[in-house]
């Protein structure tokens, strides 16, 4: 009977030295887990290899990313529906550690999005300050006028623009009223960005 260490050792040598024979490392792993009674965790380990291929395929570079390699792995596995417990088993760590890694990764992604939005707002040739108390229905006209002055085309109808502003502003819009001052930026490509202080 094999234990986890034997299964991982056999799996590791299959991956590291495939030139020693014409075996399929995944098939070896499935065989070992099936005979060791470890089948419940095989999916997570096999998916880890698929995630590594995915990270390589999309060009993930931990040196230039806000995510560590482990954070990218965990996020990719969670997006595939793998439980934290199964990820922990496959990575040889605790579920609490996987939870912490996932939480940090999601926070880093959120901060990265905010940074990109901030940088886009700085570069936007059109920035409109929308004071609190403004009717949401008046916002499209303010945006269209400012864009016309700068020669920027907005590919949104008035209802689409109101929805985009309302969705992006969240709690800063209450019904039809702007309850928190907004900055609506429009990039040279016509993309609309909304910023506000919480």
Rosetta blueprint (number, residue, H / E / L):
1 X L
2 X L
3 X L
4 X H
5 X H
6 X H
7 X H
8 X H
9 X H
10 X H
11 X H
12 X H
13 X H
14 X H
15 X H
16 X H
17 X L
18 X H
19 X H
20 X H
21 X L
22 X L
23 X L
24 X L
25 X H
26 X H
27 X H
28 X H
29 X H
30 X H
31 X H
32 X H
33 X H
34 X H
35 X H
36 X H
37 X L
38 X L
39 X H
40 X H
41 X H
42 X H
43 X H
44 X H
45 X H
46 X H
47 X H
48 X H
49 X H
50 X H
51 X H
52 X H
53 X H
54 X H
55 X H
56 X H
57 X H
58 X L
59 X L
60 X L
61 X L
62 X L
63 X L
64 X L
65 X L
66 X L
67 X L
68 X L
69 X H
70 X H
71 X H
72 X H
73 X H
74 X H
75 X H
76 X H
77 X H
78 X H
79 X H
80 X L
81 X L
82 X L
83 X L
84 X H
85 X H
86 X H
87 X H
88 X H
89 X H
90 X H
91 X H
92 X L
93 X L
94 X L
95 X H
96 X H
97 X H
98 X H
99 X H
100 X H
101 X H
102 X H
103 X H
104 X H
105 X H
106 X H
107 X H
108 X H
109 X H
110 X H
111 X H
112 X H
113 X H
114 X H
115 X H
116 X H
117 X H
118 X H
119 X H
120 X H
121 X H
122 X H
123 X H
124 X L
125 X L
126 X E
127 X E
128 X E
129 X E
130 X E
131 X L
132 X L
133 X L
134 X L
135 X E
136 X H
137 X H
138 X H
139 X H
140 X H
141 X H
142 X H
143 X H
144 X H
145 X H
146 X H
147 X H
148 X H
149 X H
150 X H
151 X L
152 X L
153 X L
154 X L
155 X L
156 X L
157 X L
158 X H
159 X H
160 X H
161 X H
162 X H
163 X H
164 X H
165 X H
166 X H
167 X H
168 X H
169 X H
170 X H
171 X H
172 X H
173 X E
174 X E
175 X L
176 X L
177 X E
178 X E
179 X L
180 X L
181 X L
182 X E
183 X E
184 X E
185 X E
186 X E
187 X L
188 X L
189 X L
190 X L
191 X L
192 X E
193 X E
194 X E
195 X E
196 X E
197 X L
198 X L
